[in-house]
Amino acid sequence: MHRDDYVAANRAAWDAAAPHHKAHDQFTKLARGFAQPGFSCLDRTASERFAALGVSGRDVAQLGCNNARELLSVKNMGAAHTAGFDISSEFLAQGRELAALAGLDCDLIETDLYKIPARYDAAYDLVFTTIGVHGWMPDIGAFFAVVARLLRPGGRYFAYEQHPIVGMFDEARPGDPHRPVSSYFAHEADEAAEGLDYFGNAEYPAPVKYWFQHTLSDIVTAALASGLALEHLCEYPHNISTEAHDIYENQAAQFPLSFTLVARKLDEDTGP
Ligand SMILES: C[S@@+](CC[C@H](N)C(=O)[O-])C[C@H]1O[C@@H](n2cnc3c(N)ncnc32)[C@H](O)[C@@H]1O
């Protein structure tokens, strides 16, 4: 399949999930939260990392922003211009509702990340992704090329992502969900037809979707190859993905469940 076909399939899958996410009390809580000044949905790890990066007065973009809950939280931390990019018009519509409730000005742009128009090039001091965006990317190298072109020289990319090791497990596996079921090094697209309602677990006729395993070294190497310099990489034992993955926390033989990465776009004149 061509990259565009994977993206089109995933767009349909995310749009179909949107009404289910909206019906869940997670959305009600966000709506209630964003109606209060300064609300943030960010957990401690993300909040500390954004504070260390310094978002106040900075122009910030989120790739795969979904309903923009994190981007709006960053805006509430004092970011200047904020832009969220996503393929799902349905989730972006929810993001616009949350932004209106918060009274925040935030551009939410419907686009395939691989096709973000050139007018956004070098427009951001900080570009970030969180909680399961890398795995939706059929081509991680091309993804980082987009990150690099959106950043100003000296700007930073921040990822707070599910650890790729989690991709080896299936929490719904009957019997032993702790036994790996697929290779860490799998490179074929993982085709699945379950829905994406990871809040309410609603069953509905879900379009087929495609997930891609990228190892940690695939991710770091792609970042370096795009002209970014690695500044920070940290692995954590806590789960940031669907609650069903909580069963992998607090194990005697713990594997990493999430990671943060910060990489800086090199200044053109200083080089590496
Ligand atoms: C797991 S969600 C991100 C969740 C978000 N970090 C949060 O916690 O609310 C992944 C998002 O990536 C978007 N996405 C997947 N492939 C994309 C692509 N090729 N271009 C743009 N957005 C994409 C999906 O529409 C979805 O909203």
The ligand as an SDF file (V2000), in Angstrom:
LIG
                    3D

 27 29  0  0  0  0  0  0  0  0999 V2000
   -3.3460    8.8270   19.7130 C   0  0  0  0  0  0  0  0  0  0  0  0
   -3.9200   10.2730   18.9480 S   0  0  0  0  0  0  0  0  0  0  0  0
   -3.0310   11.5340   19.7950 C   0  0  0  0  0  0  0  0  0  0  0  0
   -3.6470   11.7400   21.1290 C   0  0  0  0  0  0  0  0  0  0  0  0
   -3.2650   13.0250   21.8010 C   0  0  0  0  0  0  0  0  0  0  0  0
   -1.8370   13.0950   22.0480 N   0  0  0  0  0  0  0  0  0  0  0  0
   -4.0090   13.1030   23.1100 C   0  0  0  0  0  0  0  0  0  0  0  0
   -3.4910   12.5590   24.0980 O   0  0  0  0  0  0  0  0  0  0  0  0
   -5.1110   13.6550   23.1320 O   0  0  0  0  0  0  0  0  0  0  0  0
   -3.1240   10.2700   17.3630 C   0  0  0  0  0  0  0  0  0  0  0  0
   -3.6220   11.3840   16.4550 C   0  0  0  0  0  0  0  0  0  0  0  0
   -2.8110   11.3660   15.2750 O   0  0  0  0  0  0  0  0  0  0  0  0
   -3.6390   11.7060   14.1840 C   0  0  0  0  0  0  0  0  0  0  0  0
   -2.9770   11.2160   12.9520 N   0  0  0  0  0  0  0  0  0  0  0  0
   -2.6670    9.9430   12.6080 C   0  0  0  0  0  0  0  0  0  0  0  0
   -2.0480    9.9110   11.4190 N   0  0  0  0  0  0  0  0  0  0  0  0
   -1.9650   11.1960   10.9850 C   0  0  0  0  0  0  0  0  0  0  0  0
   -1.4420   11.8160    9.8160 C   0  0  0  0  0  0  0  0  0  0  0  0
   -0.8630   11.1100    8.8300 N   0  0  0  0  0  0  0  0  0  0  0  0
   -1.5380   13.1590    9.7070 N   0  0  0  0  0  0  0  0  0  0  0  0
   -2.1300   13.8940   10.6770 C   0  0  0  0  0  0  0  0  0  0  0  0
   -2.6270   13.3720   11.8220 N   0  0  0  0  0  0  0  0  0  0  0  0
   -2.5470   12.0330   11.9800 C   0  0  0  0  0  0  0  0  0  0  0  0
   -4.9670   11.0210   14.4770 C   0  0  0  0  0  0  0  0  0  0  0  0
   -6.0330   11.6060   13.7600 O   0  0  0  0  0  0  0  0  0  0  0  0
   -5.0600   11.1960   15.9980 C   0  0  0  0  0  0  0  0  0  0  0  0
   -5.8200   12.3380   16.3320 O   0  0  0  0  0  0  0  0  0  0  0  0
  1  2  1  0
  2  3  1  0
  2 10  1  0
  3  4  1  0
  4  5  1  0
  5  6  1  0
  5  7  1  0
  7  8  2  0
  7  9  1  0
 10 11  1  0
 11 12  1  0
 11 26  1  0
 12 13  1  0
 13 14  1  0
 13 24  1  0
 14 15  1  0
 14 23  1  0
 15 16  2  0
 16 17  1  0
 17 18  1  0
 17 23  2  0
 18 19  1  0
 18 20  2  0
 20 21  1  0
 21 22  2  0
 22 23  1  0
 24 25  1  0
 24 26  1  0
 26 27  1  0
M  CHG  2   2   1   9  -1
M  END
$$$$
